[in-house]
Amino acid sequence: MTTELDALKRKLLRLATELATGCSFCVSVSDDPDSKAPVACTKWSGSSYPVGVNPATCLSCGEYRKSTTLT
């Protein structure tokens, strides 16, 4: 079960990383799948200093859709 969960975490983080590259608010994405808040985002902070958010929060904003074409 742990191996499956780890694989799922890595997939979600890779997806968030790929999609976040098209987001103007995403500053960086940690490569640690065990991090609780691997995405550094300025939209959720409300300032130019990013805060850490989890991949689900990052993707829920939808900002990545404005500059990324999904196929």
Secondary structure by P-SEA (a helix, b strand, c coil): caaaaaaaaaaaaaaaaaaaccccccccccccccccccccccccccccbbbbbcaaaaaaacccccccccc
